[in-house]
C-alpha cells in the first residue's frame, strides 16, 4: 500500500495487521520503505532469532546484504 493509503486508513490497517497477522508493506514512490507487523508476530520472530543456533546466518554480509570482499585473496 502507498504511504498515503496507510495514513488515510491507519486505524483500519493496524486492525487488519494485528487481527489477521498480516504484514503491511508500505511503499513510497513505488519502493518498499517500511513494514507493519503485528506485535505478537514481531515478538515471535525475535524469540526465534534469540534461540537460533546461528545468530548471524549471513556471517559475511553487510547491513545491506551484500557479501564483503575477502581480505588477502584475489578473485
Helices and strands as residue ranges (DSSP letters): H 3-8, H 10-20, E 24-28, E 31-36, H 39-51
